[in-house]
Amino acid sequence: MPVRFTIEQVFELRQRGVILAAGHLQDGTVAGTMTLHDETTGQAVRVLGLELIPPPTHDPDRVILIIDPASPLRPVDGMVLVSPT
């Protein structure tokens, strides 16, 4: 199933060398390192991993994507990321 993730809030953690994108995973599964694309422009965003937002029982689709800061596109609030079709 293709991935569809809507970003609600972006955090740049310079000390950890990553960008965190909190939001809702509407469709699909994020597993390990993968590349997603901005739904509007098609530009790539490299995902390094996934963190659950505790407690996941209240909203299991709300997660944090760990984004590679070297990605060609910086994620922003409201952006929708999708897997290639």
CORDA-V928137 format. One record per residue. N is the residue number from 0. RES is the residue in one small letter. SS is DSSP state (h for helix, s for strand, l for the rest). NEAR is the number of other ideal C-beta (glycine too) atoms within 8 Angstrom. D_LAST is the distance of its C-alpha to the last C-alpha in whole Angstrom. Layout:
n: <N;N>
res: <RES;RES>
ss: <SS;SS>
near: <NEAR;NEAR>
d_last: <D_LAST;D_LAST>
This chain:
n: <0;1;2;3;4;5;6;7;8;9;10;11;12;13;14;15;16;17;18;19;20;21;22;23;24;25;26;27;28;29;30;31;32;33;34;35;36;37;38;39;40;41;42;43;44;45;46;47;48;49;50;51;52;53;54;55;56;57;58;59;60;61;62;63;64;65;66;67;68;69;70;71;72;73;74;75;76;77;78;79;80;81;82;83;84>
res: <m;p;v;r;f;t;i;e;q;v;f;e;l;r;q;r;g;v;i;l;a;a;g;h;l;q;d;g;t;v;a;g;t;m;t;l;h;d;e;t;t;g;q;a;v;r;v;l;g;l;e;l;i;p;p;p;t;h;d;p;d;r;v;i;l;i;i;d;p;a;s;p;l;r;p;v;d;g;m;v;l;v;s;p;t>
ss: <l;l;l;s;s;s;s;s;s;s;s;s;s;l;l;l;l;s;s;s;s;s;s;s;s;s;s;l;l;l;l;l;l;s;s;s;s;s;l;l;l;l;l;s;s;s;s;s;s;s;s;s;l;l;l;l;l;l;l;l;l;s;s;s;s;s;s;s;l;l;l;l;l;l;l;l;l;l;l;s;s;s;l;l;l>
near: <5;8;14;13;15;11;16;8;8;12;8;7;9;5;4;5;6;10;14;13;14;12;13;9;12;7;7;9;5;11;5;4;6;10;8;11;13;11;8;6;6;5;8;9;15;11;14;8;8;10;8;7;9;4;4;9;4;5;6;6;7;10;13;11;14;11;14;10;8;4;12;5;9;6;12;7;7;7;11;11;16;12;10;5;4>
d_last: <10;7;10;11;14;17;20;23;25;25;28;28;31;32;34;32;30;26;25;24;22;23;21;20;17;16;13;12;14;15;17;18;17;14;12;10;10;13;11;14;14;11;14;13;15;16;17;20;20;21;24;25;28;31;32;28;30;31;27;25;22;23;22;23;20;22;20;22;24;23;20;20;19;21;20;22;23;21;18;15;12;9;6;4;0>
